[in-house]
Amino acid sequence: MHSLTVTWVGYMSLICFCLAYTLVIFEEQIHMRKSKPVILIGCFMWGLIGIYEAQHGGGHAHDFVKELIAEIGELFFFLLVAMTYINTLEERNVFKALRAWLLKKGLGFKKLFWATGLITFLLSPLADNLTSALLMSTVALAVSNGNGKFIVPAFINIIIAANAGGAWSPFGDITTLMVWTSGKVQTMEFSYLVLPSIVNWVIPAMIMYFVVPDEHPEGGKEAIEMRPGAKVIIGLGVFTIATAVSFHQFLHLPPFMGMMFGLGLLMIKGYFLQRQGQQINLENTSNEPRLDIFSQVKGVEFDTLLFFFGVLTAVGALQYIGYLALVSESMYGNLGPTYSNIIVGILSAIVDNIPVMYAVLKMDPTMGVDQWLLITLTAGVGGSLLSIGSAAGVAVMGVERENYNFMSHLKWAPAIALGYAGSIICWYFVTTSLR
């Protein structure tokens, strides 16, 4: 396929992409959801390619888009199920119960700093980094009594822990999911990233620990019970992840099939819970809310899913035009994979890590498993360097704007950068056997 990089369609597409991305970066200021510009521009870029090819006797854009939509569809359905499970667990009070349990412990700020960080780090590989960061930052805020000296380090610690925890699991972040479904890193090989991820989180946490006030907030009084069926749904969630891994690992089928199977199980469980709820309401006239799975699907963060579609469509167009091959050649060809992957990680703090990772997968530089692990690590944790660098950071900024903002995060960037460097050094030693 000949390159379209020096044609009018190439230049126009590049300008459109930069324009859409500028709108995404200023999402907070202009109050326009990030999915809107990328969907419009992504499809417009393909329209331009279609016009160009029609003028020049056709091409194979149609076949390329068919392959592209298969990739997007796989990830789209996977995320849809994961988000529906999270919404259902929230509706059944699972996260509120966890929050109440932590509040009741009556821990001091220093212990809470470590507790919220550790829970985030362990929750993120299963419930994804965005959900974990949102949940734990609301816990930290609830126990803070408005103390800014605790809120800022606690929030930053939670964001780093969420991104680091998400980097060592295929389900922890959309970028790790993309690397896993593309077959670059196998399920068990992600375990090589456990130690580098711990280093990435612990180094800045230890530095920030010294500024956390040594005070005891008031313990919470409320006791929150999980709603009927909550424990079964937690079990179904774990089983669904195991099914997705098994479909991918042993049956060589796309993992989203395993996830959709799990969604089917959740829907059947929802049906019985609804029947049960009707029965209880008839007998006791209780107001126990009935579980409606479709309202949980409706509550899925569609802005994220549609942004995902738009970005992959737009980056796919840049690949088809030939720009990604140019970047790959100049970066990976000249600098080599290690330096290129470290730069990509830093870049993901400025530009969303999803398009950056997708672009690297589409460039498909010749790299060993050790280097694919490095890019998975850097793209995952690099976003912690700035508050806007990851979905977790952006979400937490919305939790409490008074104390925690872009500038309060930036002050701790040197400590976070130390963690970033430490995790890369750790990666170098743990992957020696893979070289």
N, C-alpha and C positions, 0 to 999 in steps of 0.2 A: 504494500500500500504506500503510495507516495505521500510525502508530508505536505500538510496544508499550512504549515507555520508561517510562510511568507506570502500568503494570499490575503485578500480582503477579509475573508471569513475568519482567518486566524487572528488577525488584528482586532476585528470587531468583537470576537468571542472573548479575547483577553481583556479588553476594555470593560465588557459587560460583567465578566467574572469579578474584576477588581471593584466595580461599582457595587455589585451585590454584596461583596464581602465588607465593604466600607459600611453599608447599612446594617450588616450583622454586628459589626464591632460597636456601633453606636446605638444598639438596641435599647439600652437603658435610657439614653437621652431622648431619642425620638419616639419611644413607646410604640415601636412597630415590631411585632413578633418576628423572630429571625427566620421563620419558615417562609414568610411571604415573599421577600425578594429572591431567595435562592430557588424556589419552585418556578417563579416567573422567568428568571434569567436562565436557569438550567434548561427548561423546555425551549426558550427562545434561541439559545445557542444551537440546539439540535435543528430548529427550524432554519437557521442560517446555513447549517451544513447541508440540509436537504435542498435548499435553493441553489447553493453552489454546485452540488452534484447533479442536479437536474440540468443546469446550464452546461455542464461538462460531460454529459453522456453517462451519468449514473455512477454509483459506487456501492460500497457494502455497508452503508450506515444502518440499513434496516436490520441486517443480521447482527451487527454489533449491539444495537439497542436491545434486541431480543435476549442476547447473552447478559446484558447489563440488568435488565428487568428481572431476570432469574436470580441474579446475585442480590439485588435490592429486596426482592420478594422474600428470599430466605431469611435475611436479617430482620426484615419488617415483621414477619410473623413470629420470629423468635422473641423479639422485644415486646411485641403485643402481649404474648402470653406472660412473660416475666412481669410486665407492668400490671397486668390484670391480677396476678397473684399478690403482688405488693399491695394493690388497692384493696383486695379482699381481706388480707391480713390486717390492714389498717381499719377497715370497717368492723372487723371482729374484735377490735380493741387490743390486738397483740402488742403494738408499739406503745400504746398508752399505758398498758400494764407494765411494760419494761421501764418506762419513764417513772411511773409511780414507785416502782420497786427501788430504783436508784435514789429517788428523792427521800424515801423512807429510811435509807441507810444512814442518813445524817453525816455524810463524809465532809471533811474539810476541803477547801478549794484545791489544795495541792493533790490530795488523793483523787478528787473528782477530775482533775486535769488528766491524770493517768487513766482513770477508769473510762472516761468518755473516749479518750484516744484509743485505748485497747479494744473496747467494744466495737468502735468504728472499724478498726483494722480487721477484726475477725468477722464482722457482719458484711463488710464490703465485697468479699469474694462471692458471697451468695446472693445478697440483695442489691448489688451494684453500688458504685461509689456515690452516685447522686442521692439515692434514697437514704443510704447510711449517714451521709453528711447532714442531710436535712433533718433526719430524726434526732441525731445526737446533738446538733446545734440547738434544737428547740429544748432538749434536756438541759444543756449547759446554760441556756438563757433562763430557764425556769428556776435553776438553783442559784443563779448569779446575784439575785436581789439588785440587779441593775449596776453591779460593780464592773466598770469598764476595764479595770486592771486585770480582772479575771477573764472577762468576755473575749478580749482580743487574742491573748495567747491560746485560750481554749478553742476558739473558732479556727485559728490557723492550724493548731494541732489536729483538729478534727478533719480539716480539708486535706492535710498531708497524709494522715492515716487512711482516709477514704481512698485517695488516689494510689497510695502505696499498696494498700490491701487489695485494691482492684486489679493491680498489675500482675499478680501471680495466679490469677484464676481466669479460665476462659469466659466466665460470666461476670467478672468484676467490672468490666468497662466495655463500651462498644468497640474500642480499638482492639482489645484482646480477643473479643468475640470474632472480629474480622480476620485476625491472624489465624485463629483456631479453625474457623470454617473454611479458610482458603488452604488449609492443610500444611502451612509453613511450620507450625509447631504442634506436636502431638499433645494429647491431654496430660500425660504424666510429665512431659518435658517442662511444663510450666513450673513444676516444683523447684527447678533450678533458680527461680526468681524469688523464692521465699526469703532467703537470707538478704539479698540486695534490697528487697522491699522493707524488711525490718530495719536495716541500716538507714535507709532513706527517711524513715519515720522517726527513729530513735535519736539520731544526731540533733536535728533541730528541736525536738521535744526536750532533750536534756538541757539545751541552751536556754530555751524559753522557761523551763521549770523554775529557774532562779528568780524570775520576775513575777511569778504567780503569788498573790498575797497569801500569807499564812493565817487565814481566818476560817471560821466555821459558819456557813450560812444556816438559816433555819431549816430543819428537816420538814419534808412534806407530810401532811396528815392523811391525804386522801388514799383510799385503797380502791384500785380499779380491777374489776373482774373481767376476764376474757369472756366473750360471748360464746354461746353454744357452737360447737363444731370447730372452734379456733385451733385446737390441738391437732385435730384430724387434718385440717387444711395446711398446717405447718408440715405435717408428715407427707401430705400429697405434694407440697412444694419441693421437698427434698427428693421424693420419688421421681418427680417430673424432671429434675436436673439429672438424676441418675439415668433416666430413660433417654434423655437427649444425648448424654455421653455415650451410652450403649449403642444407640442408633448410629452415631458417628464412628465409634471405635470398632465395634464388632460387626455391624450389619452394613457398614459403608453407605449409609443413607444420610441425607441432610439432617442435621440435628433439630431443625425446626419441626420435623415430623414427630419427634419424641416430645417436643414442647406442646405441640397441638394435641397429642394424645393426652398429655397431662391436663390441658385445658378442658378436654372432653370429660375427664374424671372430675375436675372441679365443678363443671356445670351439672353433672349428675349429683354430686354431693350437695350443690346449691339447691337442686330440685327437692331432695329429701329434707333439707333444712327448712325450705319454704313450706313444705307440707307439714312438717313438725311444728313450725311457727304458727301456721293456721290453726292447728289442733290446740296448741297451748292458748292461743288468743281466744278460741271458742270456749275453752274450759275455764280459764282464769281471767278472761278479759284483760290479759297483761298487755303492756305496750312494747314488748320485746320486738325490736325492728326485724323484719324479715329480710333474709339475704336474697338480693336480686343480682345474679351474676352479670346480667346485661347492663345494669347501671354501673357495675365495676369496670366493664369494658368501655363504657361511655366516658368514665372518669380517667381513662388513660391519657397521658400527656401527649396529645396528638401534635402539638407544636414541635416536640422533639422528633417524633416519627416522620413528620412531613419535612422538617428541616433536613433530616437524614436522607430522605428521597431526593430533595432538591440538590443537596451537596453532591451526592453520588452521581446524579444525572449530569451536573455541571462538570465535575472532575472527569467523568467518563468522556464528555465532549472534548475536554482539553487533551485527554489521552488520544482520542481518535484523530484530532488535528495534528498531534505529534509533539506537543510541548513537553509532555512528561518524559519522553525519550531524550529530549535535549537536556532537561534538568538532570536526569539520571546520569547521562554521559558526563556532564560537567562536574557533578558532585561525586557520585560513586566512582566514576572513571578516574578522576584526578586526585580526590582526597582519600579514596579508599573507604571501605564500609564503616570502620570504627568511628573515625572523625565525622563522617556524614551522618551516622545515626545519633551521635551526641548533639550535632547541630540541629537535627530534626527535632530532638527532644526540647531544646531551648526554643526553637521556632513554635512548638506546640503551646508555649506559654502565651504567645501573642495571637497566633491563629488557632482556631479550634482544632483539637487533635484528631477529630474524625476525618476531615478532608486531607490532613497531612498524612495520616496513616494509610488512607485509601489510595492516595497518590503514590506512596512508596510501593504498596502492593501492586498497583497497576504498572509502575516502572519495572517491577520485578527484577531488581538487580541480582546478580549471581552472588548469593551469600550462603554461608553454612547456618546450621541451626543456632549456633552460638550468637551469630549476628542478628538473626531474627528475634532471638530472645532479648538482645540488647535494644533493638528498636521498640520492642513491646514494652520494655522497662522504661526507656527514655520518653516515649510518647505518652505513657501512662502517668509517670511522676513529674515530667517536665512542666506540666500544667500547674503544678503547685507553686511555681516561682512567682506567679502573679495571681491576684484574686480573680482576674477575668480569664485565666488560662485553662480552666476546667469547668465542666458543668457543675461539679460540687461547689467550687468557689463562687460561681455566679449565683447558685441557689442560696448559699449561706449569706451572701451579701444582702439578699432580700429578707433574711430573718430578723436582722437588727442593724439598721443603717446608722444609728447614732454613734456607736463606738467603733463598729467594724466596717471599714470601707477600703477602697483601693489603696489609699496612702498608709493606713495603719498596717496593712498587709505588707506593703513595699518595704517598710522599715525592717522587717524580718527577712527580707530577700537574701541577705548574705548568709544567714543561718540555714535557710532552706537550700541555698546553692551548695553549702558544705555537705548537706545530706545527699544532694544530687550527685556530687563528685564522689562521695563515699560509696554510694550504691553502685556506681560504674566501676570503681576499684574492686568492690566485692564481686561484681559480675565477672570481672576478668579472672579472678581466682577460682570461682565456683564452676566456670565453664571450661576450665583447662582441658578436661577429658574430652570435650566435644570438638576440639580443634584438630 
